[in-house]
Amino acid sequence: MNRLLTLSISLVLLLIAFPLISIGTTSGPPVLWWAGLAALVVGGVLPPLRRLFPGKEPLPEPTKVGLPEDDRVS
């Protein structure tokens, strides 16, 4: 999975989690509360897991940084 897809899934899960937890605790069946809790945990764990297990995307080439490489400095 690419980084954007992983972070998008995480965001959607986190946005869905709080209404599910709220509905499950107030008037809905307890299954909604558990589904919301599971969505909250999975959505919160995805970004750190993404950092621990990097994908096979190539890293960008390093660029020259500093005053000797800057064209504005004479």
PyMOL Python script that loads the backbone (N, CA, C, O; Angstrom):
from pymol import cmd

cmd.read_pdbstr("""\
ATOM      1  N   MET A   1       0.844  -1.183   0.000  1.00  0.00           N
ATOM      2  CA  MET A   1       0.000   0.000   0.000  1.00  0.00           C
ATOM      3  C   MET A   1       0.884   1.240   0.000  1.00  0.00           C
ATOM      4  O   MET A   1       1.946   1.265   0.621  1.00  0.00           O
ATOM      5  N   ASN A   2       0.434   2.245  -0.694  1.00  0.00           N
ATOM      6  CA  ASN A   2       1.213   3.473  -0.663  1.00  0.00           C
ATOM      7  C   ASN A   2       0.823   4.308   0.561  1.00  0.00           C
ATOM      8  O   ASN A   2      -0.169   4.031   1.236  1.00  0.00           O
ATOM      9  N   ARG A   3       1.617   5.316   0.819  1.00  0.00           N
ATOM     10  CA  ARG A   3       1.466   6.103   2.041  1.00  0.00           C
ATOM     11  C   ARG A   3       0.132   6.853   2.068  1.00  0.00           C
ATOM     12  O   ARG A   3      -0.530   6.899   3.105  1.00  0.00           O
ATOM     13  N   LEU A   4      -0.260   7.434   0.947  1.00  0.00           N
ATOM     14  CA  LEU A   4      -1.495   8.205   0.894  1.00  0.00           C
ATOM     15  C   LEU A   4      -2.711   7.333   1.169  1.00  0.00           C
ATOM     16  O   LEU A   4      -3.626   7.756   1.877  1.00  0.00           O
ATOM     17  N   LEU A   5      -2.736   6.144   0.632  1.00  0.00           N
ATOM     18  CA  LEU A   5      -3.857   5.240   0.857  1.00  0.00           C
ATOM     19  C   LEU A   5      -3.929   4.815   2.323  1.00  0.00           C
ATOM     20  O   LEU A   5      -5.013   4.764   2.903  1.00  0.00           O
ATOM     21  N   THR A   6      -2.793   4.515   2.912  1.00  0.00           N
ATOM     22  CA  THR A   6      -2.770   4.107   4.319  1.00  0.00           C
ATOM     23  C   THR A   6      -3.263   5.221   5.229  1.00  0.00           C
ATOM     24  O   THR A   6      -4.061   4.982   6.136  1.00  0.00           O
ATOM     25  N   LEU A   7      -2.791   6.433   4.988  1.00  0.00           N
ATOM     26  CA  LEU A   7      -3.219   7.551   5.822  1.00  0.00           C
ATOM     27  C   LEU A   7      -4.684   7.916   5.582  1.00  0.00           C
ATOM     28  O   LEU A   7      -5.365   8.359   6.506  1.00  0.00           O
ATOM     29  N   SER A   8      -5.171   7.736   4.367  1.00  0.00           N
ATOM     30  CA  SER A   8      -6.582   7.997   4.077  1.00  0.00           C
ATOM     31  C   SER A   8      -7.483   6.998   4.789  1.00  0.00           C
ATOM     32  O   SER A   8      -8.517   7.375   5.341  1.00  0.00           O
ATOM     33  N   ILE A   9      -7.098   5.732   4.778  1.00  0.00           N
ATOM     34  CA  ILE A   9      -7.869   4.712   5.492  1.00  0.00           C
ATOM     35  C   ILE A   9      -7.882   5.013   6.985  1.00  0.00           C
ATOM     36  O   ILE A   9      -8.914   4.870   7.642  1.00  0.00           O
ATOM     37  N   SER A  10      -6.749   5.425   7.515  1.00  0.00           N
ATOM     38  CA  SER A  10      -6.660   5.769   8.929  1.00  0.00           C
ATOM     39  C   SER A  10      -7.580   6.941   9.263  1.00  0.00           C
ATOM     40  O   SER A  10      -8.275   6.910  10.278  1.00  0.00           O
ATOM     41  N   LEU A  11      -7.590   7.961   8.428  1.00  0.00           N
ATOM     42  CA  LEU A  11      -8.448   9.118   8.664  1.00  0.00           C
ATOM     43  C   LEU A  11      -9.919   8.737   8.629  1.00  0.00           C
ATOM     44  O   LEU A  11     -10.691   9.169   9.486  1.00  0.00           O
ATOM     45  N   VAL A  12     -10.314   7.936   7.653  1.00  0.00           N
ATOM     46  CA  VAL A  12     -11.716   7.520   7.543  1.00  0.00           C
ATOM     47  C   VAL A  12     -12.128   6.695   8.774  1.00  0.00           C
ATOM     48  O   VAL A  12     -13.219   6.881   9.313  1.00  0.00           O
ATOM     49  N   LEU A  13     -11.259   5.797   9.207  1.00  0.00           N
ATOM     50  CA  LEU A  13     -11.573   4.996  10.394  1.00  0.00           C
ATOM     51  C   LEU A  13     -11.718   5.870  11.633  1.00  0.00           C
ATOM     52  O   LEU A  13     -12.608   5.643  12.453  1.00  0.00           O
ATOM     53  N   LEU A  14     -10.852   6.867  11.774  1.00  0.00           N
ATOM     54  CA  LEU A  14     -10.944   7.746  12.930  1.00  0.00           C
ATOM     55  C   LEU A  14     -12.185   8.636  12.871  1.00  0.00           C
ATOM     56  O   LEU A  14     -12.775   8.940  13.908  1.00  0.00           O
ATOM     57  N   LEU A  15     -12.585   9.053  11.677  1.00  0.00           N
ATOM     58  CA  LEU A  15     -13.798   9.861  11.551  1.00  0.00           C
ATOM     59  C   LEU A  15     -15.062   9.042  11.811  1.00  0.00           C
ATOM     60  O   LEU A  15     -16.053   9.572  12.313  1.00  0.00           O
ATOM     61  N   ILE A  16     -15.029   7.776  11.477  1.00  0.00           N
ATOM     62  CA  ILE A  16     -16.181   6.904  11.701  1.00  0.00           C
ATOM     63  C   ILE A  16     -16.274   6.461  13.161  1.00  0.00           C
ATOM     64  O   ILE A  16     -17.366   6.193  13.663  1.00  0.00           O
ATOM     65  N   ALA A  17     -15.142   6.386  13.834  1.00  0.00           N
ATOM     66  CA  ALA A  17     -15.095   5.799  15.177  1.00  0.00           C
ATOM     67  C   ALA A  17     -15.946   6.566  16.184  1.00  0.00           C
ATOM     68  O   ALA A  17     -16.708   5.949  16.929  1.00  0.00           O
ATOM     69  N   PHE A  18     -15.841   7.875  16.228  1.00  0.00           N
ATOM     70  CA  PHE A  18     -16.504   8.628  17.286  1.00  0.00           C
ATOM     71  C   PHE A  18     -18.032   8.621  17.187  1.00  0.00           C
ATOM     72  O   PHE A  18     -18.694   8.489  18.216  1.00  0.00           O
ATOM     73  N   PRO A  19     -18.622   8.758  15.992  1.00  0.00           N
ATOM     74  CA  PRO A  19     -20.087   8.604  15.938  1.00  0.00           C
ATOM     75  C   PRO A  19     -20.549   7.193  16.315  1.00  0.00           C
ATOM     76  O   PRO A  19     -21.586   7.034  16.959  1.00  0.00           O
ATOM     77  N   LEU A  20     -19.789   6.172  15.921  1.00  0.00           N
ATOM     78  CA  LEU A  20     -20.171   4.808  16.288  1.00  0.00           C
ATOM     79  C   LEU A  20     -20.123   4.614  17.804  1.00  0.00           C
ATOM     80  O   LEU A  20     -21.022   4.006  18.384  1.00  0.00           O
ATOM     81  N   ILE A  21     -19.088   5.124  18.433  1.00  0.00           N
ATOM     82  CA  ILE A  21     -18.982   5.005  19.888  1.00  0.00           C
ATOM     83  C   ILE A  21     -20.117   5.770  20.559  1.00  0.00           C
ATOM     84  O   ILE A  21     -20.704   5.280  21.523  1.00  0.00           O
ATOM     85  N   SER A  22     -20.432   6.953  20.067  1.00  0.00           N
ATOM     86  CA  SER A  22     -21.488   7.767  20.649  1.00  0.00           C
ATOM     87  C   SER A  22     -22.852   7.095  20.515  1.00  0.00           C
ATOM     88  O   SER A  22     -23.615   7.037  21.479  1.00  0.00           O
ATOM     89  N   ILE A  23     -23.154   6.591  19.333  1.00  0.00           N
ATOM     90  CA  ILE A  23     -24.442   5.919  19.122  1.00  0.00           C
ATOM     91  C   ILE A  23     -24.510   4.636  19.939  1.00  0.00           C
ATOM     92  O   ILE A  23     -25.558   4.311  20.498  1.00  0.00           O
ATOM     93  N   GLY A  24     -23.410   3.910  20.012  1.00  0.00           N
ATOM     94  CA  GLY A  24     -23.397   2.656  20.766  1.00  0.00           C
ATOM     95  C   GLY A  24     -23.565   2.851  22.260  1.00  0.00           C
ATOM     96  O   GLY A  24     -24.110   1.971  22.927  1.00  0.00           O
ATOM     97  N   THR A  25     -23.117   3.971  22.811  1.00  0.00           N
ATOM     98  CA  THR A  25     -23.256   4.185  24.256  1.00  0.00           C
ATOM     99  C   THR A  25     -24.594   4.791  24.630  1.00  0.00           C
ATOM    100  O   THR A  25     -25.060   4.591  25.752  1.00  0.00           O
ATOM    101  N   THR A  26     -25.226   5.527  23.724  1.00  0.00           N
ATOM    102  CA  THR A  26     -26.466   6.202  24.101  1.00  0.00           C
ATOM    103  C   THR A  26     -27.716   5.378  23.807  1.00  0.00           C
ATOM    104  O   THR A  26     -28.469   5.055  24.726  1.00  0.00           O
ATOM    105  N   SER A  27     -27.944   5.036  22.553  1.00  0.00           N
ATOM    106  CA  SER A  27     -29.222   4.393  22.247  1.00  0.00           C
ATOM    107  C   SER A  27     -29.101   3.145  21.385  1.00  0.00           C
ATOM    108  O   SER A  27     -30.057   2.379  21.272  1.00  0.00           O
ATOM    109  N   GLY A  28     -27.959   2.934  20.787  1.00  0.00           N
ATOM    110  CA  GLY A  28     -27.804   1.823  19.865  1.00  0.00           C
ATOM    111  C   GLY A  28     -27.373   0.545  20.561  1.00  0.00           C
ATOM    112  O   GLY A  28     -27.182   0.525  21.777  1.00  0.00           O
ATOM    113  N   PRO A  29     -27.221  -0.511  19.796  1.00  0.00           N
ATOM    114  CA  PRO A  29     -26.752  -1.773  20.371  1.00  0.00           C
ATOM    115  C   PRO A  29     -25.276  -1.672  20.758  1.00  0.00           C
ATOM    116  O   PRO A  29     -24.533  -0.885  20.171  1.00  0.00           O
ATOM    117  N   PRO A  30     -24.857  -2.454  21.729  1.00  0.00           N
ATOM    118  CA  PRO A  30     -23.455  -2.407  22.163  1.00  0.00           C
ATOM    119  C   PRO A  30     -22.458  -2.798  21.073  1.00  0.00           C
ATOM    120  O   PRO A  30     -21.274  -2.476  21.175  1.00  0.00           O
ATOM    121  N   VAL A  31     -22.923  -3.483  20.038  1.00  0.00           N
ATOM    122  CA  VAL A  31     -22.028  -3.866  18.944  1.00  0.00           C
ATOM    123  C   VAL A  31     -21.467  -2.621  18.258  1.00  0.00           C
ATOM    124  O   VAL A  31     -20.322  -2.631  17.807  1.00  0.00           O
ATOM    125  N   LEU A  32     -22.256  -1.554  18.174  1.00  0.00           N
ATOM    126  CA  LEU A  32     -21.759  -0.319  17.572  1.00  0.00           C
ATOM    127  C   LEU A  32     -20.634   0.285  18.399  1.00  0.00           C
ATOM    128  O   LEU A  32     -19.680   0.836  17.851  1.00  0.00           O
ATOM    129  N   TRP A  33     -20.747   0.182  19.713  1.00  0.00           N
ATOM    130  CA  TRP A  33     -19.686   0.690  20.574  1.00  0.00           C
ATOM    131  C   TRP A  33     -18.393  -0.071  20.338  1.00  0.00           C
ATOM    132  O   TRP A  33     -17.323   0.528  20.231  1.00  0.00           O
ATOM    133  N   TRP A  34     -18.493  -1.389  20.256  1.00  0.00           N
ATOM    134  CA  TRP A  34     -17.303  -2.202  20.015  1.00  0.00           C
ATOM    135  C   TRP A  34     -16.733  -1.959  18.622  1.00  0.00           C
ATOM    136  O   TRP A  34     -15.513  -1.939  18.457  1.00  0.00           O
ATOM    137  N   ALA A  35     -17.582  -1.774  17.620  1.00  0.00           N
ATOM    138  CA  ALA A  35     -17.105  -1.480  16.267  1.00  0.00           C
ATOM    139  C   ALA A  35     -16.395  -0.125  16.231  1.00  0.00           C
ATOM    140  O   ALA A  35     -15.371   0.026  15.565  1.00  0.00           O
ATOM    141  N   GLY A  36     -16.941   0.853  16.949  1.00  0.00           N
ATOM    142  CA  GLY A  36     -16.298   2.154  17.026  1.00  0.00           C
ATOM    143  C   GLY A  36     -14.959   2.093  17.739  1.00  0.00           C
ATOM    144  O   GLY A  36     -13.998   2.745  17.331  1.00  0.00           O
ATOM    145  N   LEU A  37     -14.900   1.314  18.796  1.00  0.00           N
ATOM    146  CA  LEU A  37     -13.639   1.155  19.513  1.00  0.00           C
ATOM    147  C   LEU A  37     -12.597   0.469  18.633  1.00  0.00           C
ATOM    148  O   LEU A  37     -11.430   0.861  18.634  1.00  0.00           O
ATOM    149  N   ALA A  38     -13.004  -0.538  17.893  1.00  0.00           N
ATOM    150  CA  ALA A  38     -12.084  -1.233  16.991  1.00  0.00           C
ATOM    151  C   ALA A  38     -11.606  -0.290  15.884  1.00  0.00           C
ATOM    152  O   ALA A  38     -10.428  -0.304  15.529  1.00  0.00           O
ATOM    153  N   ALA A  39     -12.512   0.531  15.335  1.00  0.00           N
ATOM    154  CA  ALA A  39     -12.121   1.489  14.299  1.00  0.00           C
ATOM    155  C   ALA A  39     -11.153   2.525  14.857  1.00  0.00           C
ATOM    156  O   ALA A  39     -10.225   2.943  14.166  1.00  0.00           O
ATOM    157  N   LEU A  40     -11.362   2.938  16.094  1.00  0.00           N
ATOM    158  CA  LEU A  40     -10.470   3.902  16.730  1.00  0.00           C
ATOM    159  C   LEU A  40      -9.076   3.318  16.920  1.00  0.00           C
ATOM    160  O   LEU A  40      -8.080   3.989  16.655  1.00  0.00           O
ATOM    161  N   VAL A  41      -9.002   2.084  17.374  1.00  0.00           N
ATOM    162  CA  VAL A  41      -7.708   1.447  17.610  1.00  0.00           C
ATOM    163  C   VAL A  41      -6.973   1.211  16.292  1.00  0.00           C
ATOM    164  O   VAL A  41      -5.788   1.524  16.180  1.00  0.00           O
ATOM    165  N   VAL A  42      -7.659   0.670  15.311  1.00  0.00           N
ATOM    166  CA  VAL A  42      -7.008   0.379  14.021  1.00  0.00           C
ATOM    167  C   VAL A  42      -6.597   1.677  13.326  1.00  0.00           C
ATOM    168  O   VAL A  42      -5.510   1.758  12.754  1.00  0.00           O
ATOM    169  N   GLY A  43      -7.461   2.690  13.375  1.00  0.00           N
ATOM    170  CA  GLY A  43      -7.121   3.970  12.756  1.00  0.00           C
ATOM    171  C   GLY A  43      -5.967   4.668  13.444  1.00  0.00           C
ATOM    172  O   GLY A  43      -5.211   5.394  12.798  1.00  0.00           O
ATOM    173  N   GLY A  44      -5.817   4.464  14.739  1.00  0.00           N
ATOM    174  CA  GLY A  44      -4.708   5.070  15.459  1.00  0.00           C
ATOM    175  C   GLY A  44      -3.411   4.310  15.332  1.00  0.00           C
ATOM    176  O   GLY A  44      -2.339   4.891  15.505  1.00  0.00           O
ATOM    177  N   VAL A  45      -3.478   3.030  15.035  1.00  0.00           N
ATOM    178  CA  VAL A  45      -2.278   2.197  14.958  1.00  0.00           C
ATOM    179  C   VAL A  45      -1.681   2.173  13.546  1.00  0.00           C
ATOM    180  O   VAL A  45      -0.492   1.897  13.389  1.00  0.00           O
ATOM    181  N   LEU A  46      -2.476   2.455  12.533  1.00  0.00           N
ATOM    182  CA  LEU A  46      -1.979   2.378  11.155  1.00  0.00           C
ATOM    183  C   LEU A  46      -0.793   3.312  10.863  1.00  0.00           C
ATOM    184  O   LEU A  46       0.187   2.843  10.285  1.00  0.00           O
ATOM    185  N   PRO A  47      -0.823   4.593  11.224  1.00  0.00           N
ATOM    186  CA  PRO A  47       0.337   5.435  10.901  1.00  0.00           C
ATOM    187  C   PRO A  47       1.640   4.993  11.574  1.00  0.00           C
ATOM    188  O   PRO A  47       2.669   4.981  10.899  1.00  0.00           O
ATOM    189  N   PRO A  48       1.659   4.628  12.861  1.00  0.00           N
ATOM    190  CA  PRO A  48       2.928   4.138  13.419  1.00  0.00           C
ATOM    191  C   PRO A  48       3.391   2.829  12.782  1.00  0.00           C
ATOM    192  O   PRO A  48       4.589   2.627  12.588  1.00  0.00           O
ATOM    193  N   LEU A  49       2.456   1.941  12.455  1.00  0.00           N
ATOM    194  CA  LEU A  49       2.854   0.710  11.780  1.00  0.00           C
ATOM    195  C   LEU A  49       3.438   0.999  10.402  1.00  0.00           C
ATOM    196  O   LEU A  49       4.369   0.327   9.956  1.00  0.00           O
ATOM    197  N   ARG A  50       2.890   1.991   9.744  1.00  0.00           N
ATOM    198  CA  ARG A  50       3.409   2.390   8.432  1.00  0.00           C
ATOM    199  C   ARG A  50       4.858   2.851   8.555  1.00  0.00           C
ATOM    200  O   ARG A  50       5.669   2.616   7.659  1.00  0.00           O
ATOM    201  N   ARG A  51       5.177   3.508   9.666  1.00  0.00           N
ATOM    202  CA  ARG A  51       6.538   3.982   9.877  1.00  0.00           C
ATOM    203  C   ARG A  51       7.480   2.833  10.217  1.00  0.00           C
ATOM    204  O   ARG A  51       8.651   2.859   9.837  1.00  0.00           O
ATOM    205  N   LEU A  52       6.984   1.831  10.925  1.00  0.00           N
ATOM    206  CA  LEU A  52       7.823   0.690  11.290  1.00  0.00           C
ATOM    207  C   LEU A  52       8.120  -0.220  10.107  1.00  0.00           C
ATOM    208  O   LEU A  52       9.220  -0.762  10.001  1.00  0.00           O
ATOM    209  N   PHE A  53       7.150  -0.391   9.223  1.00  0.00           N
ATOM    210  CA  PHE A  53       7.299  -1.262   8.061  1.00  0.00           C
ATOM    211  C   PHE A  53       7.198  -0.429   6.795  1.00  0.00           C
ATOM    212  O   PHE A  53       6.133  -0.368   6.182  1.00  0.00           O
ATOM    213  N   PRO A  54       8.293   0.215   6.389  1.00  0.00           N
ATOM    214  CA  PRO A  54       8.229   1.072   5.201  1.00  0.00           C
ATOM    215  C   PRO A  54       7.983   0.247   3.945  1.00  0.00           C
ATOM    216  O   PRO A  54       8.369  -0.918   3.857  1.00  0.00           O
ATOM    217  N   GLY A  55       7.341   0.871   2.993  1.00  0.00           N
ATOM    218  CA  GLY A  55       7.038   0.200   1.739  1.00  0.00           C
ATOM    219  C   GLY A  55       8.254   0.103   0.847  1.00  0.00           C
ATOM    220  O   GLY A  55       9.365   0.455   1.244  1.00  0.00           O
ATOM    221  N   LYS A  56       8.033  -0.373  -0.355  1.00  0.00           N
ATOM    222  CA  LYS A  56       9.113  -0.552  -1.306  1.00  0.00           C
ATOM    223  C   LYS A  56       9.236   0.643  -2.241  1.00  0.00           C
ATOM    224  O   LYS A  56       9.784   0.526  -3.337  1.00  0.00           O
ATOM    225  N   GLU A  57       8.729   1.786  -1.811  1.00  0.00           N
ATOM    226  CA  GLU A  57       8.826   2.978  -2.620  1.00  0.00           C
ATOM    227  C   GLU A  57      10.270   3.479  -2.597  1.00  0.00           C
ATOM    228  O   GLU A  57      10.904   3.472  -1.542  1.00  0.00           O
ATOM    229  N   PRO A  58      10.792   3.906  -3.726  1.00  0.00           N
ATOM    230  CA  PRO A  58      12.184   4.396  -3.730  1.00  0.00           C
ATOM    231  C   PRO A  58      12.287   5.724  -2.992  1.00  0.00           C
ATOM    232  O   PRO A  58      11.387   6.561  -3.059  1.00  0.00           O
ATOM    233  N   LEU A  59      13.380   5.898  -2.299  1.00  0.00           N
ATOM    234  CA  LEU A  59      13.617   7.144  -1.596  1.00  0.00           C
ATOM    235  C   LEU A  59      14.054   8.214  -2.585  1.00  0.00           C
ATOM    236  O   LEU A  59      14.722   7.903  -3.571  1.00  0.00           O
ATOM    237  N   PRO A  60      13.690   9.464  -2.340  1.00  0.00           N
ATOM    238  CA  PRO A  60      14.128  10.520  -3.263  1.00  0.00           C
ATOM    239  C   PRO A  60      15.635  10.728  -3.176  1.00  0.00           C
ATOM    240  O   PRO A  60      16.255  10.470  -2.145  1.00  0.00           O
ATOM    241  N   GLU A  61      16.206  11.195  -4.270  1.00  0.00           N
ATOM    242  CA  GLU A  61      17.639  11.458  -4.321  1.00  0.00           C
ATOM    243  C   GLU A  61      17.980  12.630  -3.407  1.00  0.00           C
ATOM    244  O   GLU A  61      17.229  13.604  -3.354  1.00  0.00           O
ATOM    245  N   PRO A  62      19.082  12.557  -2.697  1.00  0.00           N
ATOM    246  CA  PRO A  62      19.469  13.685  -1.857  1.00  0.00           C
ATOM    247  C   PRO A  62      19.864  14.892  -2.708  1.00  0.00           C
ATOM    248  O   PRO A  62      20.410  14.747  -3.802  1.00  0.00           O
ATOM    249  N   THR A  63      19.580  16.067  -2.189  1.00  0.00           N
ATOM    250  CA  THR A  63      19.916  17.299  -2.904  1.00  0.00           C
ATOM    251  C   THR A  63      21.046  18.014  -2.187  1.00  0.00           C
ATOM    252  O   THR A  63      21.272  17.814  -0.994  1.00  0.00           O
ATOM    253  N   LYS A  64      21.746  18.847  -2.931  1.00  0.00           N
ATOM    254  CA  LYS A  64      22.816  19.629  -2.336  1.00  0.00           C
ATOM    255  C   LYS A  64      22.202  20.789  -1.558  1.00  0.00           C
ATOM    256  O   LYS A  64      21.349  21.517  -2.067  1.00  0.00           O
ATOM    257  N   VAL A  65      22.645  20.943  -0.336  1.00  0.00           N
ATOM    258  CA  VAL A  65      22.132  22.002   0.511  1.00  0.00           C
ATOM    259  C   VAL A  65      23.323  22.688   1.159  1.00  0.00           C
ATOM    260  O   VAL A  65      24.247  22.029   1.636  1.00  0.00           O
ATOM    261  N   GLY A  66      23.298  23.994   1.174  1.00  0.00           N
ATOM    262  CA  GLY A  66      24.345  24.735   1.841  1.00  0.00           C
ATOM    263  C   GLY A  66      24.748  25.966   1.060  1.00  0.00           C
ATOM    264  O   GLY A  66      24.348  26.131  -0.093  1.00  0.00           O
ATOM    265  N   LEU A  67      25.532  26.829   1.673  1.00  0.00           N
ATOM    266  CA  LEU A  67      25.932  28.077   1.030  1.00  0.00           C
ATOM    267  C   LEU A  67      26.822  27.875  -0.181  1.00  0.00           C
ATOM    268  O   LEU A  67      26.661  28.605  -1.159  1.00  0.00           O
ATOM    269  N   PRO A  68      27.769  26.910  -0.178  1.00  0.00           N
ATOM    270  CA  PRO A  68      28.605  26.763  -1.382  1.00  0.00           C
ATOM    271  C   PRO A  68      27.813  26.359  -2.615  1.00  0.00           C
ATOM    272  O   PRO A  68      28.225  26.688  -3.727  1.00  0.00           O
ATOM    273  N   GLU A  69      26.704  25.666  -2.469  1.00  0.00           N
ATOM    274  CA  GLU A  69      25.916  25.213  -3.604  1.00  0.00           C
ATOM    275  C   GLU A  69      24.833  26.219  -4.002  1.00  0.00           C
ATOM    276  O   GLU A  69      24.171  26.037  -5.024  1.00  0.00           O
ATOM    277  N   ASP A  70      24.645  27.266  -3.215  1.00  0.00           N
ATOM    278  CA  ASP A  70      23.591  28.233  -3.492  1.00  0.00           C
ATOM    279  C   ASP A  70      24.070  29.202  -4.572  1.00  0.00           C
ATOM    280  O   ASP A  70      25.162  29.760  -4.464  1.00  0.00           O
ATOM    281  N   ASP A  71      23.262  29.405  -5.605  1.00  0.00           N
ATOM    282  CA  ASP A  71      23.616  30.292  -6.702  1.00  0.00           C
ATOM    283  C   ASP A  71      23.574  31.761  -6.310  1.00  0.00           C
ATOM    284  O   ASP A  71      24.205  32.591  -6.964  1.00  0.00           O
ATOM    285  N   ARG A  72      22.844  32.094  -5.259  1.00  0.00           N
ATOM    286  CA  ARG A  72      22.716  33.495  -4.866  1.00  0.00           C
ATOM    287  C   ARG A  72      23.944  33.994  -4.126  1.00  0.00           C
ATOM    288  O   ARG A  72      24.152  35.203  -4.024  1.00  0.00           O
ATOM    289  N   VAL A  73      24.762  33.084  -3.607  1.00  0.00           N
ATOM    290  CA  VAL A  73      25.951  33.479  -2.863  1.00  0.00           C
ATOM    291  C   VAL A  73      27.133  33.532  -3.822  1.00  0.00           C
ATOM    292  O   VAL A  73      27.356  32.598  -4.592  1.00  0.00           O
ATOM    293  N   SER A  74      27.896  34.636  -3.775  1.00  0.00           N
ATOM    294  CA  SER A  74      29.024  34.759  -4.705  1.00  0.00           C
ATOM    295  C   SER A  74      30.309  34.235  -4.109  1.00  0.00           C
ATOM    296  O   SER A  74      31.351  34.266  -4.765  1.00  0.00           O
TER     297      SER A  74
END
""", "prot")
cmd.dss("prot")
cmd.show_as("cartoon", "prot")
cmd.util.cbc("prot")
cmd.orient("prot")
